[in-house]
Amino acid sequence: MLHRKIRLKFISNRDKILFREFDLSDFYKNFYHYILTRKESIKMKSKGISIREIIIITFGMLLVASGVYFFMIPGNIVAGSVSGLALVLSKLSGIQVSVLTFILNAFLLIIGFIFIGKEFGAKTVYTSMLLPVYLWIFEHFMPINHSITNEQVIDLVIYVLLIALGQALLFHVNASSGGLDIVAKMLNKFTHIEIGKALTISGLITAMTSIFVYDIPTLIISLLGTYANGAAVDYFIDGFKKRKRVCIIADDYRPIQHYIIHELNRGATLYTAQGAYDQTHRTELITIITQQEYRLLLNYLHTCKQKVFVTVSTVNEVIGQWNVK
């Protein structure tokens, strides 16, 4: 068995023998911490696309494809997107929208790999393959040649809502639907403007191409749709980023602290607070959690056998270390 302490001999410049004790337990702890850090680092580097992300991306692209096929194409809406540009080119050339969409996406996808990164590029490869597949399925099994609502404004509203929600889901998992979303992501990365505003900027030129095929009212509606799409994307993304800041004061904070740390897997901060009326010192527990975790925490607090005082506020964004589940 190894001794917990060893003595090492050193020779000084003056040839005097010096002895120094080293605590091996500190060495073991440091070595163990190093191994855990390395394992976590390797795990993070080897982490690929999760099943959850694949499900989100697949559903997001279903929303995007549905908006394009059922509302944008029959409603003659050329909002700022590659699908809108493909619609204009299809009217001019007679080539199917799905074929043109694939060609344009392939070109922009290469740019995405180069300037944004491999993870974003790999996920966008998947979405770029999904969109023409969805469109092909819709064209062959659910063919339509007229507007479902027969109202261009209604088509625009539904299209914007479907597209914006789908794009927000994709951007939330560091993906995109391809096309001009890649251009918007580049603008967001290098200029740090909000992704919705970047979508509006990149889509204005595409929306203006509708003048070559359609009339002035269609151009105006397309420009409005492009602006509304960017605003809606920012709205949905802001909703994904929002968190709850919960402040709890209780006579015994330790069971609540244990639930937050071990059940919700979140951190917490403790402060000493003094009541102004009775001058009693208590501990205030503060944590930042998601909307779903907030509901779980409230259910737990209702089961507590002690009185608690809780205040809740909305946090628009968390920057820094955050445990993304």
Secondary structure, DSSP 8 states (H G I E B T S, - for coil): ---SEEEEEEE-TT--EEEEEEEHHHHHHHHHHHHHHHHHHHHHHH----HHHHHHHHHHHHHHHHHIIIIITTTT---SSHHHHHHHHHHHH---HHHHHHHHHHHHHHHHHHHT-HHHHHHHHHHHHHHHHHHHHHHHHS---S-SSS-HHHHHHHHHHHHHHHHHHHHHTT---STHHHHHHHHHHHH---HHHHHHHHHHHHHHGGGGTS-HHHHHHHHHHHHHHHHHHHHHHHHHH-EEEEEEEES--HHHHHIIIIIS----EEEEEE-TTT--EEEEEEEEE-HHHHHHHHHHHHH-SS-EEEEEEEES---S-----
